[in-house]
Amino acid sequence: MFAAKGKKKEIPPEGRETFTFLARGFEFKGTLTFDGTVRIDGSVAGEIRSNGTIILGEHAVVEGDVSAGTIVSGGKITGNVMATGKVHLLRTAVLRGDVIAPLVQMDEGVSFHGTCESEGRVKKKGSDEARETSAPVPKVRVSHRGEAL
């Protein structure tokens, strides 16, 4: 609508990552898909996806699933969180949903209600064979106080 005709979309030079910032007061309903790193301090009602890193600030409120390579959250999420690399929940984070990631870090003070599925290491190529032969690890439900449910 506002773009000039004939202008090419600017693509960052190879090796440089894009960074998107959605400030406090930002509100969105729907699915957000990003490349690279995004920091969100506003409200999102819907799914957030990125192949890079998603950073949710202390004032962020998300009602929907979040999936990315790395997720760092200090905000409130009501939905499932899935990462191919790592999930880090900061002390101000509130999570009502399940976490699935190879590495999960929760700081003291996190409010978490859901299940957590983590292998304790990042998956590497060729590890699928080793995973198939190992015995399944039982899931443990944990309350926000760290008590087993």
Secondary structure, DSSP 4 states (H G I P E B T S, - for coil): --SPTTPPPP-PPTTPPPEEEE-TT-EEES-EEESSEEEE-SEEES-EEESSEEEE-TT-EEES-EEEEEEEESSEEES-EEEEEEEEE-TT-EEES-EE-SEEEE-TT-EEEEEEE--SS---TTHHHHHHHSPPPPP-EE-TTS-B-
